[in-house]
Amino acid sequence: MVKELVASSRSFRSFDESKVFTAKELETLVDTARFSSSAANRQPLKYKICVDKAEVEKLLSLTKWAGFLPDLNLPPEGHHPTAFIVICHDTSVCPETKYSAVDVGIAAQTIMLAACEGGYGGCMIGAFDPDAVSDALRLSLKYRPVLLLALGIPDEMVFITEIGKDGDTKYFRDKMGIHYVPKRSLESVLID
Ligand SMILES: Cc1cc2nc3c(=O)[nH]c(=O)nc-3n(C[C@H](O)[C@H](O)[C@H](O)COP(=O)(O)O)c2cc1C
């Protein structure tokens, strides 16, 4: 069921580091994403797969996680993601437009759903400096990093919850460290 897959595919910020990916494993995720819809079918997105530990740690150091939980240092030491897929816009295919961001979202969600189906999980990361990522990976200037997908085997619990009366959509954690993600109700997202 697509609905169940989407509901299971949460943002995870703690991982079992004993699971190391091969580039081939992650290629299967990209192989699924490449069938995604694309504005004018231009398909400007290219993907850099990173599984080397030093490279993953370097990328991790360039990212910011869980801005609503500033007291927590996520992902925790010893629970880092073990791979990244860097979604890049290939400017030699076409310039970035408002539609390329839509392509990125579709591709990112497709990869995260495929990862979830395969027993992995992760977190989309938009909080990074594209130039720093480009330098770290020695990417050609034509590739503009637009979204990072941190991946691994999640070792934390994340649940969807209802939004309270105060209407606050911020995610939060309880004393046990369980992460809750408030989602708007069906009624509240339907326009009369
Ligand atoms: C485009 C995009 C960028 C995001 N960037 C970050 C980020 O930089 N750091 C982070 O910890 N989470 C990031 N997230 C994850 C969101 O915080 C997360 O989707 C949100 O809290 C809802 O949780 P859920 O994905 O489990 O539904 C990003 C999500 C999206 C869609």
Ligand as a Chemical Component Dictionary entry (heavy atoms), coordinates in Angstrom:
data_LIG
# 
_chem_comp.id                   LIG 
_chem_comp.type                 NON-POLYMER 
_chem_comp.pdbx_formal_charge   0 
_chem_comp.three_letter_code    LIG 
# 
loop_
_chem_comp_atom.comp_id 
_chem_comp_atom.atom_id 
_chem_comp_atom.alt_atom_id 
_chem_comp_atom.type_symbol 
_chem_comp_atom.charge 
_chem_comp_atom.model_Cartn_x 
_chem_comp_atom.model_Cartn_y 
_chem_comp_atom.model_Cartn_z 
_chem_comp_atom.pdbx_ordinal 
LIG C1  C1  C 0 13.180 19.772 1.405  1  
LIG C2  C2  C 0 13.452 19.279 2.799  2  
LIG C3  C3  C 0 14.583 19.711 3.462  3  
LIG C4  C4  C 0 14.856 19.242 4.759  4  
LIG N1  N1  N 0 16.015 19.637 5.375  5  
LIG C5  C5  C 0 16.297 19.164 6.596  6  
LIG C6  C6  C 0 17.518 19.522 7.234  7  
LIG O1  O1  O 0 18.324 20.283 6.705  8  
LIG N2  N2  N 0 17.788 18.988 8.450  9  
LIG C7  C7  C 0 16.919 18.117 9.072  10 
LIG O2  O2  O 0 17.219 17.650 10.166 11 
LIG N3  N3  N 0 15.755 17.753 8.478  12 
LIG C8  C8  C 0 15.423 18.249 7.268  13 
LIG N4  N4  N 0 14.270 17.875 6.652  14 
LIG C9  C9  C 0 13.374 16.918 7.311  15 
LIG C10 C10 C 0 12.130 17.626 7.879  16 
LIG O3  O3  O 0 12.474 18.238 9.095  17 
LIG C11 C11 C 0 11.030 16.569 8.065  18 
LIG O4  O4  O 0 10.566 16.180 6.798  19 
LIG C12 C12 C 0 9.870  17.101 8.900  20 
LIG O5  O5  O 0 10.272 17.335 10.231 21 
LIG C13 C13 C 0 8.701  16.122 8.919  22 
LIG O6  O6  O 0 9.132  14.864 9.369  23 
LIG P1  P1  P 0 8.839  13.588 8.477  24 
LIG O7  O7  O 0 9.748  13.687 7.278  25 
LIG O8  O8  O 0 9.143  12.419 9.332  26 
LIG O9  O9  O 0 7.411  13.677 8.049  27 
LIG C14 C14 C 0 13.970 18.337 5.379  28 
LIG C15 C15 C 0 12.832 17.899 4.701  29 
LIG C16 C16 C 0 12.571 18.360 3.430  30 
LIG C17 C17 C 0 11.347 17.864 2.706  31 
# 
loop_
_chem_comp_bond.comp_id 
_chem_comp_bond.atom_id_1 
_chem_comp_bond.atom_id_2 
_chem_comp_bond.value_order 
_chem_comp_bond.pdbx_ordinal 
LIG C1  C2  SING 1  
LIG C2  C3  SING 2  
LIG C2  C16 DOUB 3  
LIG C3  C4  DOUB 4  
LIG C4  N1  SING 5  
LIG C4  C14 SING 6  
LIG N1  C5  DOUB 7  
LIG C5  C6  SING 8  
LIG C5  C8  SING 9  
LIG C6  O1  DOUB 10 
LIG C6  N2  SING 11 
LIG N2  C7  SING 12 
LIG C7  O2  DOUB 13 
LIG C7  N3  SING 14 
LIG N3  C8  DOUB 15 
LIG C8  N4  SING 16 
LIG N4  C9  SING 17 
LIG N4  C14 SING 18 
LIG C9  C10 SING 19 
LIG C10 O3  SING 20 
LIG C10 C11 SING 21 
LIG C11 O4  SING 22 
LIG C11 C12 SING 23 
LIG C12 O5  SING 24 
LIG C12 C13 SING 25 
LIG C13 O6  SING 26 
LIG O6  P1  SING 27 
LIG P1  O7  DOUB 28 
LIG P1  O8  SING 29 
LIG P1  O9  SING 30 
LIG C14 C15 DOUB 31 
LIG C15 C16 SING 32 
LIG C16 C17 SING 33 
# 
